[in-house]
Amino acid sequence: MSVTSTNVSPAPETSGSTEGDVSQDFTAPARAHWLRRLMQDRAASLALLTLALVILGAIFAPILATHDPASNSRSVMTPPAWMAMGKAEHWLGTDGQGRDIYSRLLYGARLTLLIGFMAVGLGGFFGSLLGLLSAFNQKIDPWIMRTMDVLLSFPAILLALALVAVMGQGIVPIVIALGISSIPDCARVARGIAIGVMKQEFIEAGRAVGLSNLQLFNRYLVRNAISSIMIFISLRFGQTILIGATLSFLGLGARPPASELGMMASQGREFLLFAPHIAVIPSVLIFIIVLSANVAGDALRDVLDPRLQA
């Protein structure tokens, strides 16, 4: 029987999942509506602006940096410019090897954000795919979810720590470890959202008119679940940044002379008593990034979740 996409249309929003089922209409008027609501939230606007500035600073680090982040100088442990004995040349001071902290901060934010985006993308993609497949095909559901339950029995930081210890130090191992540690949570949330979508009438209607499983999965299940999954991934981003910085602080992340915020904080802990700025400044930037990501993610959830709107 010949069927076109006009025979069955996905519902604009779904409900009924016990694990946070939501979906959202992303037409142009709908996008304008939730963007307007998002901008009306002052905390969310400030968080998004802060994240945008950090991201722009990381992208344009070669232009904004005043020094080579790996070059040493004789100005060892110089305090910030606004403190006594500070120098305008190094307005955030220098570290224990005379490297400019401002320049290293820009490059460190670039590497930290890159690790976070890659890890969240990796974990979000595979976790969401497993969760959607689990809800769509009941035969493989027990196998996938019991595996996720085993992984969820380990705290994310311990799982990532074990994986990095096995794979070794470096950017690629830490991205893979953080991505794998994110898969169970993403799979569990995606499955809960997909179960609610699968209960909708348009899924049954699609089956009734003879749509293939691939068409049902791509055209209706993914489209109605993707917005809710993206909300969770945005909330996961801040946690991933924090775990990645923790691993780098423990010496399992980037290798010197690369700049990474967690590694910079670790290198400055030896000088906390007489040069606290070396460790405090990168730690404050980590705090700002994680806080801004969490606030923005919460605001995005409040705007896109139809139950909260009601």
Salt bridges, closest charged atoms under 4 A:
GLU89 OE2 - HIS67 NE2 3.54
GLU89 OE2 - HIS90 NE2 3.84
ASP95 OD2 - ARG99 NE 2.87
ASP95 OD2 - ARG104 NE 3.69
ASP100 OD2 - HIS67 ND1 3.75
ASP100 OD1 - HIS90 ND1 2.90
ASP141 OD1 - ARG191 NE 2.79
ASP149 OD2 - ARG146 NH2 2.86
ASP149 OD1 - ARG188 NH2 2.21
ASP185 OD2 - ARG236 NH1 2.65
GLU204 OE2 - ARG207 NH1 3.62
ASP298 OD1 - ARG301 NH2 3.61
ASP302 OD1 - ARG301 NE 3.68
ASP305 OD2 - ARG307 NH2 3.22
